[in-house]
Amino acid sequence: MNFSWGPTAKCFDPKSPPITLSGVPAETKKLQFKMVDLDAIDFTHGGGTVVFGGQKSLAYGAFSYRGPCPPQPHTYEISVKALDGNGKTIATAKARKRFP
């Protein structure tokens, strides 16, 4: 499973960036996202769970989070878990970006 994320507004945008998905297992029912600032690991940016129905992308605002607002460039990581109908993790992926 792979994904990438698009642009995000600076300073605590409450809506997630657009996300492009590929290689998601066919038995996936939900995708669970989490964002972490690798330079300030204790700061919670949140994430969310979305129902997956085979779509190749998630629109801006698909889940709630706190967008980046670092005092200088930081590295951010979004992780995603693909969950089956029983809530079991069947695939994972991570992607990193520097911001701004």
N, C-alpha and C positions, 0 to 999 in steps of 0.2 A: 504494500500500500504506500502511496506517495501523495504529497499535497504541497501546494505553495500558497502563499497569501499575498494579497494585493496591498495597495496603499491604505494607510490608516491616518486619520487626523491626529495631530499632536495634542497632547495634554488631556488625557483622561476621557477620550471619546468613549461613550458607553456602548457603542455598537461595534461588533467584531468586524474585521476587514473581510473583503470577499476572499473566498477560498476555492481553489481549483483542486479537484480530487482525481486520482487515477489508481487503478489496481485494488479497489476496495472489494473484499470478498463478497461473493453473491449472497451469502447467508447473513450479511450484515443487516441489522434492524435499526441500530442507533449508532451515532458517532459521538464520542465524549471528548471535548477539547479542554485544554488547560494552557494558560500562558504564564511564563516565568521570566523574570528579568535575571539573567545569569550574573549580572554585576551587582545586584541588590536582591539576593535570593529570598530574603524574608518579606519582600513586598509582594502582596497578592494582587495579581491582575485578573484573577477569576477565570471563567470559561463557561462551558455549558454543554448540554446534551441536545442533539437534534435527531429527529427521526430521519432515517435514511431509506430512500426509495429508489436508489439507482442513479440519482442525479450526479452529474459531473462537476457541479459547482454549488457553492453556497453563497447566497447574496450577502452584501453588506448588511450587518445587523442580524445575522442568523442566530446569534446568541449574545448574551450580555458579557461585557468584560470592562476593564479599566485600561484604556489605551496608554501607550508609553508617554512619559513626560520627564525624561532624564535631564540632569543638569549639564551633562556632556554625553557623547555617544555611549550607548550601552548595547549589549547583545541580548536579544530576546529570543525565547524558544517557545514555540507552540507545539504541544504534543497532542496526538489524537489516538484514541482507542476505538477500534471497531468492535461492537458488541452484538452477539447473536440474540435470538429471541428469549434466551434464558438469562441474559445479562453477562454471559461469559465473554471475556476478551479473546478475540480470534485473530486480531492483527493490531499492530501499533506502528506509528511513524512519528518522526520529529523533524522540524524545520527551524532554522535559525536565521535571524536578520539583525543587522546593526541599525540603530535608530538614534537620532536622525541621520 
